[in-house]
């Protein structure tokens, strides 16, 4: 049962388990999504990308800040179920080209080089089979000096790994930070932060080109 739930965390499907995972995301990712967006300091006319957008919580937070005529929001998720949920949530903005969502893999995104100002994601990189490929692809689509932010609750992730609900290989922040540096990011760092009574971690990286 735990293994099945862990598989759904990685790639939710349209099923009872997938529906439960979508509820889990909305309950547990809300704080991380909100704070990832805040830490990115989004500007009204920027092009912003969320990786592993899930049902669309982070997309909603970002959209509120992209109020300029040039502001554009992109999203990538490789779960068809999550892609459909977020597409329904964002259908009005998709119809005006303010938002564009892609069904696909972070390691091979259908996005042009050097067009993204900010990238954010949460509870995402642990599921990537190849951290270095994922980091290189993020670097490719970002503008020079673009900022990437990811948020996580490391203690909770470690607990899920101990229960074999998450892959044991790539979850440690140090592994992701090393992959970011090897891809060409600079100023890669992690800090401990608090939102009300909840502790979480934020990883930052700047695209050097």
Wavefront OBJ file of the C-alpha trace (Angstrom):
o trace
v 0.000 0.000 0.000
v 2.802 2.425 0.906
v 4.686 1.531 -2.259
v 1.585 2.198 -4.369
v 1.084 5.571 -2.680
v 4.743 6.408 -3.299
v 4.315 5.586 -6.996
v 1.307 7.898 -7.107
v 3.335 10.682 -5.473
v 5.794 10.434 -8.344
v 3.219 10.260 -11.139
v -0.435 10.469 -10.081
v -2.943 8.688 -12.300
v -6.700 9.052 -12.582
v -7.597 6.559 -9.872
v -8.636 6.488 -6.238
v -4.964 6.594 -5.224
v -4.288 9.444 -7.635
v -7.247 11.392 -6.272
v -5.943 10.899 -2.729
v -2.522 12.147 -3.830
v -4.081 15.282 -5.337
v -5.721 15.966 -1.955
v -2.389 15.272 -0.243
v -0.690 17.835 -2.511
v -3.298 20.477 -1.751
v -2.962 19.905 1.988
v 0.806 19.527 2.336
v 2.256 21.504 -0.583
v 0.284 24.709 -0.115
v 2.836 26.327 2.195
v 5.800 25.230 0.087
v 4.227 26.448 -3.153
v 3.276 29.820 -1.671
v 6.725 30.408 -0.231
v 8.596 29.271 -3.338
v 6.700 31.916 -5.292
v 7.390 34.596 -2.669
v 11.104 33.789 -2.559
v 11.340 34.107 -6.355
v 10.284 37.773 -6.055
v 8.331 37.565 -9.307
v 7.994 40.757 -11.347
v 4.856 41.610 -13.376
v 6.336 41.101 -16.856
v 8.575 38.095 -16.259
v 8.360 34.658 -17.838
v 8.072 32.117 -15.041
v 8.205 28.310 -15.081
v 6.925 25.859 -12.483
v 8.244 22.305 -12.614
v 5.973 19.501 -11.450
v 3.020 21.872 -11.140
v 0.620 19.202 -9.845
v -3.016 20.331 -9.543
v -2.042 23.992 -9.949
v -1.529 25.508 -6.474
v 1.777 27.159 -7.316
v 0.506 28.287 -10.698
v -2.287 30.201 -8.979
v 0.135 31.922 -6.592
v 2.466 32.892 -9.440
v -0.320 34.139 -11.680
v -1.396 36.697 -9.078
v 2.031 38.344 -9.435
v 2.361 38.271 -13.236
v 0.069 41.215 -13.809
v 2.003 42.933 -16.626
v 1.084 42.579 -20.312
v 4.268 40.585 -20.967
v 3.947 38.392 -17.885
v 3.797 34.726 -18.877
v 3.468 31.522 -16.874
v 4.710 28.117 -18.018
v 4.300 24.762 -16.321
v 5.594 21.228 -16.846
v 4.293 17.992 -15.327
v 4.627 14.430 -16.551
v 1.447 13.188 -14.907
v -1.394 13.302 -17.411
v -3.869 13.454 -14.525
v -2.185 16.489 -12.926
v -1.816 18.134 -16.339
v -5.556 17.830 -16.932
v -6.419 19.145 -13.466
v -4.172 22.190 -13.807
v -5.330 22.817 -17.381
v -8.938 22.926 -16.197
v -8.002 25.274 -13.357
v -6.104 27.590 -15.724
v -8.357 27.224 -18.787
v -9.235 30.927 -19.001
v -5.596 32.024 -18.835
v -4.553 29.285 -21.261
v -7.127 30.559 -23.753
v -5.479 34.017 -23.694
v -1.916 32.565 -23.889
v -1.070 33.997 -20.473
v -0.432 30.433 -19.308
v 0.985 27.469 -21.214
v 1.223 24.005 -19.681
v 3.260 21.133 -21.063
v 2.758 17.424 -20.459
v 6.266 16.035 -20.381
v 9.547 15.314 -18.626
v 11.701 17.958 -16.926
v 14.710 16.340 -18.614
v 13.310 17.161 -22.075
v 11.147 20.274 -22.013
v 9.576 21.699 -25.207
v 10.684 25.208 -24.232
v 13.079 27.473 -26.133
v 16.537 28.344 -24.846
v 17.100 31.393 -22.633
v 13.496 32.599 -22.258
v 12.662 31.968 -18.570
v 13.366 34.574 -15.874
v 12.419 32.514 -12.815
v 11.902 28.812 -12.095
v 10.289 27.365 -8.982
v 9.229 23.938 -7.774
v 8.567 21.992 -4.589
v 8.602 18.285 -3.699
v 9.764 17.511 -7.197
v 13.443 16.775 -7.833
v 13.487 13.537 -5.768
v 11.515 11.824 -8.526
v 13.858 12.719 -11.381
v 15.813 9.658 -12.603
v 18.815 11.830 -13.548
v 19.370 14.985 -11.492
v 22.151 16.246 -13.754
v 20.024 15.994 -16.883
v 17.166 17.760 -15.154
v 19.418 20.535 -13.845
v 21.027 20.996 -17.276
v 17.615 21.321 -18.918
v 16.512 23.931 -16.372
v 19.723 25.863 -17.032
v 19.121 25.693 -20.791
v 15.708 27.364 -20.719
v 16.705 30.114 -18.275
v 17.944 33.587 -19.097
v 21.380 34.651 -17.837
v 21.185 35.531 -14.134
v 17.745 33.912 -13.854
v 16.789 32.606 -10.412
v 15.700 29.068 -9.510
v 14.060 28.355 -6.142
v 12.855 25.070 -4.715
v 11.287 24.495 -1.315
v 11.013 21.339 0.751
v 10.523 20.064 4.271
v 13.588 17.904 4.632
v 12.439 16.085 7.768
v 9.185 15.038 6.088
v 10.995 13.916 2.930
v 13.419 11.833 5.006
v 10.446 10.179 6.737
v 8.846 9.254 3.404
v 12.171 7.850 2.196
v 12.461 5.733 5.358
v 9.022 4.285 4.599
v 10.127 3.561 1.011
v 7.532 5.977 -0.358
v 10.195 8.067 -2.124
v 13.318 7.020 -4.057
v 16.314 6.659 -1.767
v 18.900 7.897 -4.293
v 18.289 11.552 -5.116
v 16.357 13.025 -2.218
v 19.191 14.663 -0.300
v 19.458 18.404 -1.041
v 23.227 18.090 -1.398
v 22.777 15.797 -4.414
v 20.516 18.298 -6.146
v 22.779 21.238 -5.307
v 25.751 19.374 -6.764
v 23.772 18.701 -9.962
v 22.848 22.396 -10.218
v 26.484 23.446 -9.911
v 27.593 20.905 -12.518
v 24.952 22.318 -14.904
v 26.392 25.838 -14.662
v 24.417 27.412 -11.848
v 26.217 29.664 -9.380
v 25.383 30.945 -5.897
v 23.823 27.583 -5.097
v 22.779 27.619 -1.470
v 20.223 26.304 0.996
v 18.709 28.069 3.976
v 16.402 27.084 6.778
v 13.235 29.132 6.910
v 10.059 29.288 8.970
v 6.470 30.036 7.994
v 4.493 30.611 11.170
v 5.372 27.471 13.167
v 6.462 25.308 10.238
v 10.129 24.844 9.377
v 11.148 24.312 5.772
v 14.212 24.584 3.525
v 14.756 26.665 0.394
v 17.393 25.998 -2.273
v 18.508 28.872 -4.512
v 20.543 28.872 -7.718
v 21.430 31.516 -10.309
v 21.872 30.626 -13.998
v 25.353 31.743 -15.104
v 25.761 32.077 -18.881
l 1 2 3 4 5 6 7 8 9 10 11 12 13 14 15 16 17 18 19 20 21 22 23 24 25 26 27 28 29 30 31 32 33 34 35 36 37 38 39 40 41 42 43 44 45 46 47 48 49 50 51 52 53 54 55 56 57 58 59 60 61 62 63 64 65 66 67 68 69 70 71 72 73 74 75 76 77 78 79 80 81 82 83 84 85 86 87 88 89 90 91 92 93 94 95 96 97 98 99 100 101 102 103 104 105 106 107 108 109 110 111 112 113 114 115 116 117 118 119 120 121 122 123 124 125 126 127 128 129 130 131 132 133 134 135 136 137 138 139 140 141 142 143 144 145 146 147 148 149 150 151 152 153 154 155 156 157 158 159 160 161 162 163 164 165 166 167 168 169 170 171 172 173 174 175 176 177 178 179 180 181 182 183 184 185 186 187 188 189 190 191 192 193 194 195 196 197 198 199 200 201 202 203 204 205 206 207 208 209
